[in-house]
Amino acid sequence: MSASAPTDHHTEEKVFRTYSSEQGQHYAQARTAYPQVIYDIVINFHKSTGGEFGTLLDVGCGPGTVVRRLAMSFDRAIGADPGPGMIESARLLGGQTRTLTPIEFTVTKAETLEGIPDSSIDMVTVAAAAHWFDMSKFWLRIAQVVRPGGTVAIWSSSAKQPHSSNPNAEALTELISSLTDGELRPHMAKGNLIGKSKYTDLPLPWNIRRQAPEFSEASYRRLIWVPEGDALHEGEIGVPVETLTLDELEGIAETMSPIARWREAHPDLAGTDRDVVKVSRKKIEAVLQEGSCTGQDLAIRMVSPGVLLLFRRS
């Protein structure tokens, strides 16, 4: 399963750390839910390796989307994020565990996890955030807080792509690729590129400078997301194809960090008809109309290329 050792680096994420509570709530509303199959596989992996369901810790929790979804399987649940605005929005959105106790939310970095006692956590989840961590420090700290037999589940999906079943699918794919690989490429940080690579460059416990031997490569699983209905091969998960309106796609785009950086670089264009999101939407509308979509039919079937990494602490 081993690949060549990735470079052990990280770039600190700045866009989401500066979010206000209102922006955090918008993020929670705009981002589509992770497929249920991801949660099912994480829980089943944890059960199959003898994991207990005492305490869940979601690191880089943002507005709490993942911890809210999994909390009802645990006695206690904690969401941790370095962004005060994100944590404030998570607290406002709330949530509870299977013991009906409120989910706890705390402002702390992934590399330090202040206030989390050693050997106190049964499962750690990290969704769409690990590419912003200093993974050398993260793995060493996680080895301290996770109990023996515990699980670490890390996943991420990159920018959504048109499914082949769309009218004019080839033109749509070319258009969206030209946006992500062209105009937005200069505004992608290192973390964005690690996520785009399906975490092939994400440092793992056995290929960081100071290894974390508590996590064995023998129990590691790497699962790639492919569109549901396609033939599945070893190491692949079928995830549903989503149908999204252009309003929904625009809402998702508004939460993307490269879009935020583009707007910082083009303050005179941000929010105008020449804003990158507005221009892209018009181009997508034109391609859809060429494919005989009109009015209420202006929606796209999209897939999320992604990856799920599973680890067991010995």
N, C-alpha and C positions, 0 to 999 in steps of 0.2 A: 504493500500500500504506500510505501514511502515515495515521495518525490524528492527532487533535489532540494536542499535546505534553502528556504527563502531568506532574503536579507532581513535581519532583525532590526526593523525600523518602525517609526510611527510618526504621524503628523497629528498634532492636537486639533480636534474639531472645535471650530469657533462659532459657526453659524447657529447651531442649536443651543449652545451654552448661553447665548445671549437672548434666547426667546423669552418673551413675556408670557404670563399665564394665558392671555388671550390667544397668542400665537400657538402655544402648546395645545389648547383646546381645538383650535382650527386644524392643527396637525392631526390630532386624534380623529377628527371627523372626516378629513380629506383622504387620509391613507386607507386603502382597502385592507380588509382583514387578511391575516395569514390563513392559508388553507387548513381546514380541520385535520387533514391527514398529517400535517407536521406535528401538531399537538399529540395526536394519537401515537405516532411513532416515538416521540420523546417519552411519553408516559409508559409505553410498552417496553421500551429499552430499559427504563429505570426499574420497572417491575422485574424484568427478566434477569437483571444483574443483582437482584436482592436489595434494591434501594428502598429506603423508608420514606414516609410521607409526613415528616415532621415539619421542616421549615424549607420554604422555597425562597431563593434570592434571585431577582431579575436585575441584572447589571446593565446600565445604560437604558433604563426603563422608559425614558421619555415621559409621555403622559400616562403610562401605565397600561398600555394595551395588552401586552403579553401577560403580565402578572395578574391582571384581572381575569384573563381567560383561564389561567391554570390554578388560581388561588383556591378554587373549590375542591381541589384534590389534596390540599395540604391543611395541616392544623394552623400553621402560621405562614404569612407571606410578607416579603419585604421587597420594595422597589427602590433601587439606588440609581441616582443620576447626578452628574456634576452641575447641571443647569438648574438654578433656583426657580426659574419660570416654569420649566417642565415639571418640576416636583410640585409646585403650587397648583398647576393644572391637574396633575395626577391626584392630588388630595381632594380637589373639588369634584373630580369624577368619581372618586371613592372606589368601593369594592370590598368584598369580604371573603373569608376563608370558609372551609367546610365546618369549622367550629363557630361560625358566624361572628368571628372577631374581625375588626377592620384591617384591611391591608395597611401596613406601615410603609411610609415613604421617607427617604432620607437623602440629603444632599451630600454626596461623597464621590470621589473619583474611583474608577475601576481598579486602579493600581494600588490604592491604599485601603479602601473599604473601611474607613474609620467607623468605629462603633459596632462592627460585626465581630463577635468573639470567634476565636479559633475553634475548629471542630464543632460548629453549631449549625451547619447548613447541609441539607440532604440533596438538594438539587439547585444548580445554578443555570439560568438561561441568559443568553445574550442574543438579541434579535436586531440585526441591521446596525450594529454598533461596534463590534470587535475590531473592525478595520480602522477605528480611531484610537484604539488602545495602544499603550506601550506593552506589547504582549509578553516581553520578558518579565516585567514587574507583575503583570496581571497573573501569569501562571504561577509564579512563586507565592503570591498572596492567596490565590484560589486554593492552592495545595494546603494552605494553613486553615482556611475557613471551612472547607468541605470535609465532611466526615468520611472515614473509610467506607467504601461501598456506594458513595454518592455519585451523582451524575453531573456532567457539564454538557449542556446542549447549546451550540452556537449555530445560528443560521442567518442568512441574508439573501435577499433577492435584488437583482440589479434592475435597471430601467425596463419597464414593460415593453414588449414587442408585439406587433400585429401577428395574429394567428393566420395560418395559410388559408383558412376557410373564408376570410374576408373578401368581398368584391374588390378587385384591383389590389390584391394583397401584396404583389411584388412592388408596385409603386409606393404603397404605404410603408412597407419595410424600408425601402430605399430612402424615403423622405425622413423617417424617424431616425434612421442610422446616420443620415447626413447631419441631423441636429446633434445627436449625442456624440458622434465621432468627429464632427466638424466644428460647428459654432461653439458648442459647449466644452469641447476638449481643452482649450486653454484655461478654463475655469474649474477643471477637475483637480482636486487635491489628491495626494498619494492614496489616502483612504478610499476615495471614490474608485480609483483604479484597482485597488485590492478587491473591493466588492465586485467590480465588473468582471474580474478574473475568476469568479466563483471560489475565492479564497485559496487559490493555488499558491499565492504568495503570503498567506497568513502564517506567521511563526507559530509552530506547535510545540508542545512540552518537550519533545525530544530533539528539536533542532534550534533551540535558543542558546544564547551564550552560556548561561547557567541553567542546566536542564532541570526539569521538574519530574523526577523519577516516579513520583506518586501516580502519574498517569501513564499507563502502558500503551504502547503502540499496538499491542496484540488485541486489545479490546476496543480499539478505535474504529469508528465507521464514518465513511464519507458518502453521502447520498445526494446525487444531482437531481434537480427538479426537471421534469419533462412534461409536455402537455398531456393531460388525461386523454386516453384513446389511442395514443401512440404505443407502439410495441415497447415494452419495458425490458431493459437489460440489467444485468447485475450492477448494483450500485445506483439505481435510478428510482425515483418516486414519481408517480403520476399525479399532477396537480390540476385542478379544474381550470378551464378556459373561462375568462371573465368577459362579460359584455358591458362595456363602459360607454356612457354618453360623453360627448365632448366637454360638457360642463364638469363631469367627474374627472376626466383626464386633465383638464385645466387646473382643477383643485389639487390634484396630485402633484402636478408640475410646480405649483406655487410653494410646495414644501421641500423641493429638491435643493440641496446646498449649491450645486453648480449654477442654478438659476439665480440664487441669491448673490453669488459672486459676480455673475454676468451683470446683474443690475447695479451692483456696487461699482463695476467698471464702466457702466453706461448710465449714469444718473439722469442724463438728459432724455434718455429713451425709456427708462423704466416707467411702466404704467401707462404709456402712450400706445397709439396704434402701431408703433414700431418696436414695442417691447417684444422680446424673443418669444414669449409665450403666445402673445396675440398673433404675431406673424405666423408662427408654426400652426396655430389653430386654423387660420384662414387657408393655409396650404393643405392641411388635412381635409378640411371641408371640401375643397376643390377636387381632391383625389377621390373622396367618397362619392361626390356627385357624378364624377366621371364613371364611377362603378355603379350608377343607377340608384344610389341612396338619396333620398330627399326627405326634408322635414323631419318627422319623428324617427325616420330610419337612420339618422346621422349618429351612429354608434359604432364602436369597433370591438371586435373580439380580440382580447389581448391575453398574452401569456407572460409569466414572470420567471425568467431564467434565475435559478437560485441554487443554493447548496445548504445541506444540513450536516453538521459535524457533531458526533457523539463521542463522549469520553467517560470512562469509569475511573474513579479514584480507588487505588488499591488499598 
